[in-house]
Amino acid sequence: MSRACTVRLWGVTRRASISASASITRGNTTRVITISPGLSDTEVARYQKEALTGHRPTWKMGGSGETRAAADFSTYRSGRAAYHNRMGDPFNMFGEQQAARKPREKRLKPLEAKALETLGLGAQATGEQIKSRYKDLVKQHHPDANGGDRGSEDRLRSVLEAYRLLKQAGFC
């Protein structure tokens, strides 16, 4: 099938010959479109690029930094617990400055909390603090340092287990 048609590309109207042929290969239909030399290479490339979207206009998504100017709802848990706090005033339209939100603290799992408690540290302990506390407790409760005290051996075992758990959880 061959016919002449008018192709409009970004304000440039040219008369071009477009021929379409269909060939059957293993049950699949393949359409081959050939554009005549009436168009330059850049116009042909633009035509092919526009053909991907059906020659409809498109826009980039999320290009500006202002697209997320509204309050960030992803910090809230689902449900109705924070329903009334969702409406923020990011542009200070109502003249009230909202208190700066504190970043959400990492919620500890029960085993992680118990491991930190075993080491005698709080939930906000850093990796360096965990390592130094671990080293201190191992030196204190090691059988060579305390003369083989049984109570100290149990404490050492719990310290080793707590440190292993915190290390696997990514705390240090």
Contact map, one row per residue, 1 for C-alpha under 8 A:
1110000000000000001110000000000000000000000000000000000000000000000000000000000000000000000000000000000000000000000000000000000000000000000000000000000000000000000000000000
1111000000000000111100000000000000000000000000000000000000000000000000000000000000000000000000000000000000000000000000000000000000000000000000000000000000000000000000000000
1111100000000000111000000000000000000000000000000000000000000000000000000000000000000000000000000000000000000000000000000000000000000000000000000000000000000000000000000000
0111110000000011110000000000000000000000000000000000000000000000000000000000000000000000000000000000000000000000000000000000000000000000000000000000000000000000000000000000
0011111000000011110000000000000000000000000000000000000000000000000000000000000000000000000000000000000000000000000000000000000000000000000000000000000000000000000000000000
0001111100001111000000000000000000000000000000000000000000000000000000000000000000000000000000000000000000000000000000000000000000000000000000000000000000000000000000000000
0000111110001111000000000000000000000000000000000000000000000000000000000000000000000000000000000000000000000000000000000000000000000000000000000000000000000000000000000000
0000011111111100000000000000000000000000000000000000000000000000000000000000000000000000000000000000000000000000000000000000000000000000000000000000000000000000000000000000
0000001111111000000000000000000000000000001001100000000000000000000000000000000000000000000000000000000000000000000000000000000000000000000000000000000000000000000000000000
0000000111110000000000000000000000000000000000000000000000000000000000000000000000000000000000000000000000000000000000000000000000000000000000000000000000000000000000000000
0000000111111000000000000000000000000000000000000000000000000000000000000000000000000000000000000000000000000000000000000000000000000000000000000000000000000000000000000000
0000000111111100000000000000000000000000000000000000000000000000000000000000000000000000000000000000000000000000000000000000000000000000000000000000000000000000000000000000
0000011110111110000000000000000000000000000000000000000000000000000000000000000000000000000000000000000000000000000000000000000000000000000000000000000000000000000000000000
0000011100011111000000000000000000000110000000000000000000000000000000000000000000000000000000000000000000000000000000000000000000000000000000000000000000000000000000000000
0001111000001111100000000000000000000100000000000000000000000000000000000000000000000000000000000000000000000000000000000000000000000000000000000000000000000000000000000000
0001111000000111110000000000000000111110000000000000000000000000000000000000000000000000000000000000000000000000000000000000000000000000000000000000000000000000000000000000
0111100000000011111000000000000000110100000000000000000000000000000000000000000000000000000000000000000000000000000000000000000000000000000000000000000000000000000000000000
0111100000000001111100000000000011110000000000000000000000000000000000000000000000000000000000000000000000000000000000000000000000000000000000000000000000000000000000000000
1110000000000000111110000000000011100000000000000000000000000000000000000000000000000000000000000000000000000000000000000000000000000000000000000000000000000000000000000000
1100000000000000011111000000001111000000000000000000000000000000000000000000000000000000000000000000000000000000000000000000000000000000000000000000000000000000000000000000
1000000000000000001111100000001110000000000000000000000000000000000000000000000000000000000000000000000000000000000000000000000000000000000000000000000000000000000000000000
0000000000000000000111110000111100000000000000000000000000000000000000000000000000000000000000000000000000000000000000000000000000000000000000000000000000000000000000000000
0000000000000000000011111000111000000000000000000000000000000000000000000000000000000000000000000000000000000000000000000000000000000000000000000000000000000000000000000000
0000000000000000000001111111110000000000000000000000000000000000000000000000000000000000000000000000000000000000000000000000000000000000000000000000000000000000000000000000
0000000000000000000000111111110000000000000000000000000000000000000000000000000000000000000000000000000000000000000000000000000000000000000000000000000000000000000000000000
0000000000000000000000011111000000000000000000000000000000000000000000000000000000000000000000000000000000000000000000000000000000000000000000000000000000000000000000000000
0000000000000000000000011111100000000000000000000000000000000000000000000000000000000000000000000000000000000000000000000000000000000000000000000000000000000000000000000000
0000000000000000000000011111110000000000000000000000000000000000000000000000000000000000000000000000000000000000000000000000000000000000000000000000000000000000000000000000
0000000000000000000001111011111000000000000000000000000000000000000000000000000000000000000000000000000000000000000000000000000000000000000000000000000000000000000000000000
0000000000000000000001111001111100000000000000000000000000000000000000000000000000000000000000000000000000000000000000000000000000000000000000000000000000000000000000000000
0000000000000000000111100000111110000000000000000000000000000000000000000000000000000000000000000000000000000000000000000000000000000000000000000000000000000000000000000000
0000000000000000000111000000011111000000000000000000000000000000000000000000000000000000000000000000000000000000000000000000000000000000000000000000000000000000000000000000
0000000000000000011110000000001111100000000000000000000000000000000000000000000000000000000000000000000000000000000000000000000000000000000000000000000000000000000000000000
0000000000000000011100000000000111110000000000000000000000000000000000000000000000000000000000000000000000000000000000000000000000000000000000000000000000000000000000000000
0000000000000001111000000000000011111110000100000000000000000000000000000000000000000000000000000000000000000000000000000000000000000000000000000000000000000000000000000000
0000000000000001110000000000000001111110000000000000000000000000000000000000000000000000000000000000000000000000000000000000000000000000000000000000000000000000000000000000
0000000000000001000000000000000000111111000000000000000000000000000000000000000000000000000000000000000000000000000000000000000000000000000000000000000000000000000000000000
0000000000000111100000000000000000111111000000000000000000000000000000000000000000000000000000000000000000000000000000000000000000000000000000000000000000000000000000000000
0000000000000101000000000000000000111111101100000000000000000000000000000000000000000000000000000000000000000000000000000000000000000000000000000000000000000000000000000000
0000000000000000000000000000000000001111111100000000000000000000000000000000000000000000000000000000000000000000000000000000000000000000000000000000000000000000000000000000
0000000000000000000000000000000000000011111110000000000000000000000000000000000000000000000000000000000000000000000000000000000000000000000000000000000000000000000000000000
0000000000000000000000000000000000000001111111000000000000000000000000000000000000000000000000000000000000000000000000000000000000000000000000000000000000000000000000000000
0000000010000000000000000000000000000011111111100000000000000000000000000000000000000000000000000000000000000000000000000000000000000000000000000000000000000000000000000000
0000000000000000000000000000000000100011111111110000000000000000000000000000000000000000000000000000000000000000000000000000000000000000000000000000000000000000000000000000
0000000000000000000000000000000000000000111111111000000000000000000000000000000000000000000000000000000000000000000000000000000000000000000000000000000000000000000000000000
0000000010000000000000000000000000000000011111111100000000000000000000000000000000000000000000000000000000000000000000000000000000000000000000000000000000000000000000000000
0000000010000000000000000000000000000000001111111110001000000000000000000000000000000000000000000000000000000000000000000000000000000000000000000000000000000000000000000000
0000000000000000000000000000000000000000000111111111000000000000000000000000000000000000000000000000000000000000000000000000000000000000000000000000000000000000000000000000
0000000000000000000000000000000000000000000011111111100000000000000000000000000000000000000000000000000000000000000000000000000000000000000000000000000000000000000000000000
0000000000000000000000000000000000000000000001111111111100000000000000000000000000000000000000000000000000000000000000000000000000000000000000000000000000000000000000000000
0000000000000000000000000000000000000000000000111111111000000000000000000000000000000000000000000000000000000000000000000000000000000000000000000000000000000000000000000000
0000000000000000000000000000000000000000000000011111111000000000000000000000000000000000000000000000000000000000000000000000000000000000000000000000000000000000000000000000
0000000000000000000000000000000000000000000000001111111111000000000000000000000000000000000000000000000000000000000000000000000000000000000000000000000000000000000000000000
0000000000000000000000000000000000000000000000000111111100000000000000000000000000000000000000000000000000000000000000000000000000000000000000000000000000000000000000000000
0000000000000000000000000000000000000000000000100111111110000000000000000000000000000000000000000000000000000000000000000000000000000000000000000000000000000000000000000000
0000000000000000000000000000000000000000000000000100111111000000000000000000000000000000000000000000000000000000000000000000000000000000000000000000000000000000000000000000
0000000000000000000000000000000000000000000000000000101111100000000000000000000000000000000000000000000000000000000000000000000000000000000000000000000000000000000000000000
0000000000000000000000000000000000000000000000000000100111110000000000000000000000000000000000000000000000000000000000000000000000000000000000000000000000000000000000000000
0000000000000000000000000000000000000000000000000000000011111000000000000000000000000000000000000000000000000000000000000000000000000000000000000000000000000000000000000000
0000000000000000000000000000000000000000000000000000000001111110000000000000000000000000000000000000000000000000000000000000000000000000000000000000000000000000000000000000
0000000000000000000000000000000000000000000000000000000000111110000000000000000000000000000000000000000000000000000000000000000000000000000000000000000000000000000000000000
0000000000000000000000000000000000000000000000000000000000011111101000000000000000000000000000000000000000000000000000000000000000000000000000000000000000000000000000000000
0000000000000000000000000000000000000000000000000000000000011111101000000000000000000000000000000000000000000000000000000000000000000000000000000000000000000000000000000000
0000000000000000000000000000000000000000000000000000000000000111111000000000000000000000000000000000000000000000000000000000000000000000000000000000000000000000000000000000
0000000000000000000000000000000000000000000000000000000000000111111110000000000000000000000000000000000000000000000000000000000000000000000000000000000000000000000000000000
0000000000000000000000000000000000000000000000000000000000000001111110000000000000000000000000000000000000000000000000000000000000000000000000000000000000000000000000000000
0000000000000000000000000000000000000000000000000000000000000111111111000000000000000000000000000000000000000000000000000000000000000000000000000000000000000000000000000000
0000000000000000000000000000000000000000000000000000000000000000111111110000000000000000000000000000000000000000000000000000000000000000000000000000000000000000000000000000
0000000000000000000000000000000000000000000000000000000000000000111111100000000000000000010000000000000000000000000000000000000000000000000000000000000000000000000000000000
0000000000000000000000000000000000000000000000000000000000000000001111110000000000000001010000000000000000000000000000000000000000000000000000000000000000000000000000000000
0000000000000000000000000000000000000000000000000000000000000000000111111000000000000111110000000000000000000000000000000000000000000000000000000000000000000000000000000000
0000000000000000000000000000000000000000000000000000000000000000000101111110000000000000000000000000000000000000000000000000000000000000000000000000000000000000000000000000
0000000000000000000000000000000000000000000000000000000000000000000000111111000000000100000000000000000000000000000000000000000000000000000000000000000000000000000000000000
0000000000000000000000000000000000000000000000000000000000000000000000011111100000000000000000000000000000000000000000000000000000000000000000000000000000000000000000000000
0000000000000000000000000000000000000000000000000000000000000000000000011111100000000000000000000000000100000000000000000000000000000000000000000000000000000000000000000000
0000000000000000000000000000000000000000000000000000000000000000000000001111110001000000000000000000000000000000000000000000000000000000000000000000000000000000000000000000
0000000000000000000000000000000000000000000000000000000000000000000000000111111011000000000000000000000000000000000000000000000000000000000000000000000000000000000000000000
0000000000000000000000000000000000000000000000000000000000000000000000000001111110000000000000000000000000000000000000000000000000000000000000000000000000000000000000000000
0000000000000000000000000000000000000000000000000000000000000000000000000000111111100000000000000000000000000000000000000000000000000000000000000000000000000000000000000000
0000000000000000000000000000000000000000000000000000000000000000000000000000011111100000000000000000000000000000000000000000000000000000000000000000000000000000000000000000
0000000000000000000000000000000000000000000000000000000000000000000000000000111111100000000000000000000000000000000000000000000000000000000000000000000000000000000000000000
0000000000000000000000000000000000000000000000000000000000000000000000000001101111111100000000000000000000000000000000000000000000000000000000000000000000000000000000000000
0000000000000000000000000000000000000000000000000000000000000000000000000000001111111100000000000000000000000000000000000000000000000000000000000000000000000000000000000000
0000000000000000000000000000000000000000000000000000000000000000000000000000000001111110000000000000000000000000000000000000000000000000000000000000000000000000000000000000
0000000000000000000000000000000000000000000000000000000000000000000000000000000001111111000000000000000000000000000000000000000000000000000000000000000000000000000000000000
0000000000000000000000000000000000000000000000000000000000000000000000101000000001111111000000000000000000000000000000000000000000000000000000000000000000000000000000000000
0000000000000000000000000000000000000000000000000000000000000000000000100000000000011111100000000000000000000000000000000000000000000000000000000000000000000000000000000000
0000000000000000000000000000000000000000000000000000000000000000000001100000000000001111110000000100000000000000000000000000000000000000000000000000000000000000000000000000
0000000000000000000000000000000000000000000000000000000000000000000000100000000000000011111111011100000000000000000000000000000000000000000000000000000000000000000000000000
0000000000000000000000000000000000000000000000000000000000000000000011100000000000000001111110000000000000000000000000000000000000000000000000000000000000000000000000000000
0000000000000000000000000000000000000000000000000000000000000000000000000000000000000000111110000000000000000000000000000000000000000000000000000000000000000000000000000000
0000000000000000000000000000000000000000000000000000000000000000000000000000000000000000111111111000000000000000000000000000000000000000000000000000000000000000000000000000
0000000000000000000000000000000000000000000000000000000000000000000000000000000000000000111111110000000000000000000000000000000000000000000000000000000000000000000000000000
0000000000000000000000000000000000000000000000000000000000000000000000000000000000000000100111110000000000000000000000000000000000000000000000000000000000000000000000000000
0000000000000000000000000000000000000000000000000000000000000000000000000000000000000000000111111000000000000000000000000000000000000000000000000000000000000000000000000000
0000000000000000000000000000000000000000000000000000000000000000000000000000000000000000100111111100000000000000000000000000000000000000000000000000000000000000000000000000
0000000000000000000000000000000000000000000000000000000000000000000000000000000000000000100100111110000000000000000000000000000000000000000000000000000000000000000000000000
0000000000000000000000000000000000000000000000000000000000000000000000000000000000000001100000011111000000000000000000000000000000000000000000000000000000000000000000000000
0000000000000000000000000000000000000000000000000000000000000000000000000000000000000000000000001111100000000000000000000000000000000000000000000000000000000000000000000000
0000000000000000000000000000000000000000000000000000000000000000000000000000000000000000000000000111110000000000000000000000000000000000000000000000000000000000000000000000
0000000000000000000000000000000000000000000000000000000000000000000000000000000000000000000000000011111000000000000000000000000000000000000000000000000000000000000000000000
0000000000000000000000000000000000000000000000000000000000000000000000000000000000000000000000000001111100000000000000000000000000000000000000000000000000000000000000000000
0000000000000000000000000000000000000000000000000000000000000000000000000000000000000000000000000000111110000000000000000000000000000000000000000000000000000000000000000000
0000000000000000000000000000000000000000000000000000000000000000000000000010000000000000000000000000011111000000000000000000000000000000000000000000000000000000000000000000
0000000000000000000000000000000000000000000000000000000000000000000000000000000000000000000000000000001111100000000000000000000000000000000000000000000000000000000000000000
0000000000000000000000000000000000000000000000000000000000000000000000000000000000000000000000000000000111110000000000000000000000000000000000000000000000000000000000000000
0000000000000000000000000000000000000000000000000000000000000000000000000000000000000000000000000000000011111000000000000000000000000000000000000000000000000000000000000000
0000000000000000000000000000000000000000000000000000000000000000000000000000000000000000000000000000000001111101100000000010000000000000000000000000000000000000000000000000
0000000000000000000000000000000000000000000000000000000000000000000000000000000000000000000000000000000000111111100000000000000000000000000000000000000000000000000000000000
0000000000000000000000000000000000000000000000000000000000000000000000000000000000000000000000000000000000011111110000000000000000000000000000000000000000000000000000000000
0000000000000000000000000000000000000000000000000000000000000000000000000000000000000000000000000000000000001111111000000000000000000000000000000000000000000000000000000000
0000000000000000000000000000000000000000000000000000000000000000000000000000000000000000000000000000000000011111111100000000000000000000000000000000000000000000010011001000
0000000000000000000000000000000000000000000000000000000000000000000000000000000000000000000000000000000000011111111110000010000000000000000000000000000000000000000000000000
0000000000000000000000000000000000000000000000000000000000000000000000000000000000000000000000000000000000000111111111000000000000000000000000000000000000000000010000000000
0000000000000000000000000000000000000000000000000000000000000000000000000000000000000000000000000000000000000011111111100000000000000000000000000000000000000010111011000000
0000000000000000000000000000000000000000000000000000000000000000000000000000000000000000000000000000000000000001111111111110000000000000000000000000000000000000010001000000
0000000000000000000000000000000000000000000000000000000000000000000000000000000000000000000000000000000000000000111111111100000000000000000000000000000000000000000000000000
0000000000000000000000000000000000000000000000000000000000000000000000000000000000000000000000000000000000000000011111111000000000000000000000000000000000000110010000000000
0000000000000000000000000000000000000000000000000000000000000000000000000000000000000000000000000000000000000000001111111000000001001100100000000000000000000010010000000000
0000000000000000000000000000000000000000000000000000000000000000000000000000000000000000000000000000000000000000000111111100000000000000000000000000000000000000000000000000
0000000000000000000000000000000000000000000000000000000000000000000000000000000000000000000000000000000000000000000111111110100001000000000000000000000000000000000000000000
0000000000000000000000000000000000000000000000000000000000000000000000000000000000000000000000000000000000000000000110011111100000000000000000000000000000000000000000000000
0000000000000000000000000000000000000000000000000000000000000000000000000000000000000000000000000000000000010000100100001111100000000000000000000000000000000000000000000000
0000000000000000000000000000000000000000000000000000000000000000000000000000000000000000000000000000000000000000000000000111110000000000000000000000000000000000000000000000
0000000000000000000000000000000000000000000000000000000000000000000000000000000000000000000000000000000000000000000000001111111011000000000000000000000000000000000000000000
0000000000000000000000000000000000000000000000000000000000000000000000000000000000000000000000000000000000000000000000000001111111000000000000000000000000000000000000000011
0000000000000000000000000000000000000000000000000000000000000000000000000000000000000000000000000000000000000000000000000000111111100000000000000000000000000000000000000011
0000000000000000000000000000000000000000000000000000000000000000000000000000000000000000000000000000000000000000000000000000011111110000000000000000000000000000000000000001
0000000000000000000000000000000000000000000000000000000000000000000000000000000000000000000000000000000000000000000000000000111111111000000000000000000000000000000000000000
0000000000000000000000000000000000000000000000000000000000000000000000000000000000000000000000000000000000000000000000101000111111111100000000000000000000000000001000000011
0000000000000000000000000000000000000000000000000000000000000000000000000000000000000000000000000000000000000000000000000000001111111110000000000000000000000000000000000001
0000000000000000000000000000000000000000000000000000000000000000000000000000000000000000000000000000000000000000000000000000000111111111000000000000000000000000000000000000
0000000000000000000000000000000000000000000000000000000000000000000000000000000000000000000000000000000000000000000000100000000011111111100000000000000000000000000000000000
0000000000000000000000000000000000000000000000000000000000000000000000000000000000000000000000000000000000000000000000100000000001111111110000000000000000000010001000000000
0000000000000000000000000000000000000000000000000000000000000000000000000000000000000000000000000000000000000000000000000000000000111111111000000000000000000000000000000000
0000000000000000000000000000000000000000000000000000000000000000000000000000000000000000000000000000000000000000000000000000000000011111111100000000000000000000000000000000
0000000000000000000000000000000000000000000000000000000000000000000000000000000000000000000000000000000000000000000000100000000000001111111110000000000000010010000000000000
0000000000000000000000000000000000000000000000000000000000000000000000000000000000000000000000000000000000000000000000000000000000000111111111000000000000010011000000000000
0000000000000000000000000000000000000000000000000000000000000000000000000000000000000000000000000000000000000000000000000000000000000011111111001000000000000000000000000000
0000000000000000000000000000000000000000000000000000000000000000000000000000000000000000000000000000000000000000000000000000000000000001111111001100000000000000000000000000
0000000000000000000000000000000000000000000000000000000000000000000000000000000000000000000000000000000000000000000000000000000000000000111111101100000110110000000000000000
0000000000000000000000000000000000000000000000000000000000000000000000000000000000000000000000000000000000000000000000000000000000000000011111111101000110010000000000000000
0000000000000000000000000000000000000000000000000000000000000000000000000000000000000000000000000000000000000000000000000000000000000000000011111111100110000000000000000000
0000000000000000000000000000000000000000000000000000000000000000000000000000000000000000000000000000000000000000000000000000000000000000000001111111000000000000000000000000
0000000000000000000000000000000000000000000000000000000000000000000000000000000000000000000000000000000000000000000000000000000000000000001111111111000000000000000000000000
0000000000000000000000000000000000000000000000000000000000000000000000000000000000000000000000000000000000000000000000000000000000000000000111111111100100000000000000000000
0000000000000000000000000000000000000000000000000000000000000000000000000000000000000000000000000000000000000000000000000000000000000000000000111111100000000000000000000000
0000000000000000000000000000000000000000000000000000000000000000000000000000000000000000000000000000000000000000000000000000000000000000000001111111110110000000000000000000
0000000000000000000000000000000000000000000000000000000000000000000000000000000000000000000000000000000000000000000000000000000000000000000000100111111110000000000000000000
0000000000000000000000000000000000000000000000000000000000000000000000000000000000000000000000000000000000000000000000000000000000000000000000000001111111000000000000000000
0000000000000000000000000000000000000000000000000000000000000000000000000000000000000000000000000000000000000000000000000000000000000000000000000000111111100000000000000000
0000000000000000000000000000000000000000000000000000000000000000000000000000000000000000000000000000000000000000000000000000000000000000000011100101111111110000000000000000
0000000000000000000000000000000000000000000000000000000000000000000000000000000000000000000000000000000000000000000000000000000000000000000011100001111111111000000000000000
0000000000000000000000000000000000000000000000000000000000000000000000000000000000000000000000000000000000000000000000000000000000000000000000000000011111111100000000000000
0000000000000000000000000000000000000000000000000000000000000000000000000000000000000000000000000000000000000000000000000000000000000000000010000000001111111110000000000000
0000000000000000000000000000000000000000000000000000000000000000000000000000000000000000000000000000000000000000000000000000000000000000110011000000000111111111000000000000
0000000000000000000000000000000000000000000000000000000000000000000000000000000000000000000000000000000000000000000000000000000000000000000000000000000011111111100000000000
0000000000000000000000000000000000000000000000000000000000000000000000000000000000000000000000000000000000000000000001000000000000000000000000000000000001111111110000000000
0000000000000000000000000000000000000000000000000000000000000000000000000000000000000000000000000000000000000000001001100000000000000100110000000000000000111111111000000000
0000000000000000000000000000000000000000000000000000000000000000000000000000000000000000000000000000000000000000000000000000000000000000010000000000000000011111111100000000
0000000000000000000000000000000000000000000000000000000000000000000000000000000000000000000000000000000000000000001000000000000000000000000000000000000000001111111110000000
0000000000000000000000000000000000000000000000000000000000000000000000000000000000000000000000000000000000000001011101100000000000000000000000000000000000000111111111000000
0000000000000000000000000000000000000000000000000000000000000000000000000000000000000000000000000000000000000000001000000000000001000100000000000000000000000011111111100000
0000000000000000000000000000000000000000000000000000000000000000000000000000000000000000000000000000000000000000000000000000000000000000000000000000000000000001111111110000
0000000000000000000000000000000000000000000000000000000000000000000000000000000000000000000000000000000000000001001000000000000000000000000000000000000000000000111111111000
0000000000000000000000000000000000000000000000000000000000000000000000000000000000000000000000000000000000000001001100000000000000000000000000000000000000000000011111111111
0000000000000000000000000000000000000000000000000000000000000000000000000000000000000000000000000000000000000000000000000000000000000000000000000000000000000000001111111111
0000000000000000000000000000000000000000000000000000000000000000000000000000000000000000000000000000000000000000000000000000000000000000000000000000000000000000000111111110
0000000000000000000000000000000000000000000000000000000000000000000000000000000000000000000000000000000000000001000000000000000000000000000000000000000000000000000011111110
0000000000000000000000000000000000000000000000000000000000000000000000000000000000000000000000000000000000000000000000000000000000000000000000000000000000000000000001111111
0000000000000000000000000000000000000000000000000000000000000000000000000000000000000000000000000000000000000000000000000000011001000000000000000000000000000000000001111111
0000000000000000000000000000000000000000000000000000000000000000000000000000000000000000000000000000000000000000000000000000011101100000000000000000000000000000000001100111
